[in-house]
Amino acid sequence: MDKEKEEESSAIHPAVAPLSYLLGTWKGEGEGGYPTINSFRYGEELHFSHPASGKPVIAYSHKTWKLHSGQPMHSESGYWRPKPDGSLEVVIAQSTGLADSLLPFSLPLSLTSVFLLLRD
């Protein structure tokens, strides 16, 4: 995925600083497939921002679309909140009405990369 770095308008909260490399917009393309349908190519965009409130949270949004037509596919948004013990709380709402809450899970906040896996 390619990243477009954006200027953040406020100072980054110290709890968010270890994940600040995520801030900005990430774009890429992929190929999907399921046993019951033909494989397909899609575009994908993830956006991570640190709200101007300066609170210890990262706002997250994600969307995908069919490459050949531009038709929207999946979208979701939510928040990532680093905890003092090094774990991370993640709350996400999907366009389908589903909501996911990962409370909390361990993640070494000193990582320099994170792999996001999309699962149905």
C-alpha positions in Angstrom: 0.0 0.0 0.0 1.1 3.5 -0.7 0.9 6.2 2.0 0.0 9.8 1.6 1.4 11.6 4.7 -0.8 14.4 6.0 0.0 17.2 8.3 -1.7 16.9 11.6 -3.1 20.1 13.0 -2.6 19.4 16.7 0.2 18.0 18.8 0.1 14.2 19.0 -0.9 12.8 22.4 2.0 10.9 24.0 -0.1 7.7 24.1 -0.6 7.9 20.3 3.0 8.7 19.4 4.1 5.1 19.1 1.5 4.6 16.4 1.9 8.0 14.7 3.6 6.4 11.7 0.1 5.1 10.7 -1.3 8.7 10.5 -2.4 9.7 7.0 -4.0 7.9 4.1 -3.0 4.5 2.8 -4.1 3.4 -0.7 -3.7 0.1 -2.5 -5.1 -2.5 -4.8 -5.9 -6.2 -4.2 -7.5 -9.3 -5.5 -10.3 -11.0 -3.7 -12.1 -14.3 -4.1 -14.6 -16.5 -2.5 -15.6 -20.1 -3.3 -19.0 -19.1 -4.7 -17.9 -16.1 -6.9 -15.3 -15.2 -9.5 -12.2 -13.5 -8.2 -12.2 -9.7 -8.5 -9.8 -6.8 -8.2 -10.5 -4.0 -5.8 -9.2 -0.6 -4.6 -8.7 0.1 -0.9 -8.2 3.2 1.2 -7.5 3.4 4.9 -7.3 6.7 6.8 -5.8 7.2 10.2 -6.1 10.6 12.0 -5.5 12.1 15.4 -8.5 14.3 16.3 -7.8 17.9 17.1 -9.1 17.3 20.6 -5.7 15.9 21.4 -7.2 12.9 23.2 -5.4 9.6 23.2 -7.2 8.1 20.2 -6.7 7.5 16.5 -9.7 7.8 14.3 -9.9 5.1 11.6 -11.8 4.7 8.3 -11.6 2.1 5.6 -13.3 1.7 2.2 -13.0 -0.6 -0.8 -14.4 -0.4 -4.3 -14.4 -2.5 -7.5 -11.6 -1.4 -9.7 -13.3 -2.0 -13.0 -16.4 0.0 -12.1 -15.6 2.2 -9.1 -18.7 0.7 -7.4 -18.4 0.9 -3.6 -17.9 -2.4 -1.7 -17.1 -2.5 2.0 -16.6 0.4 4.4 -16.1 0.8 8.1 -14.9 3.4 10.7 -14.0 3.5 14.3 -11.3 4.3 16.8 -8.0 2.9 18.0 -7.1 3.7 21.6 -3.7 2.8 23.1 -3.8 1.8 26.7 -1.1 2.5 29.3 -0.3 -1.2 29.7 0.7 -1.4 26.0 -2.6 -3.0 24.8 -4.9 -1.5 22.2 -8.6 -1.1 22.2 -10.3 -1.0 18.8 -13.9 -0.3 18.1 -15.2 -0.4 14.5 -18.6 -0.1 12.9 -19.2 -1.5 9.5 -21.5 -0.2 6.7 -23.4 -3.5 7.0 -24.5 -2.7 10.6 -22.0 -4.9 12.3 -19.8 -3.6 15.1 -16.5 -5.0 16.3 -14.9 -4.4 19.6 -11.5 -5.7 20.4 -11.1 -4.9 24.1 -8.1 -4.8 24.7 -5.6 -6.9 22.8 -1.8 -6.8 23.1 0.3 -5.1 20.5 3.8 -4.0 21.0 3.4 -0.2 20.4 7.0 0.1 19.3 6.3 -1.8 16.1 7.2 -0.1 12.8 4.6 -2.0 10.8 1.1 -3.4 11.3 -0.6 -5.9 9.0 -4.4 -5.4 8.7 -6.3 -8.5 7.8 -9.9 -8.2 6.6 -12.1 -11.1 7.5 -15.8 -11.8 7.1 
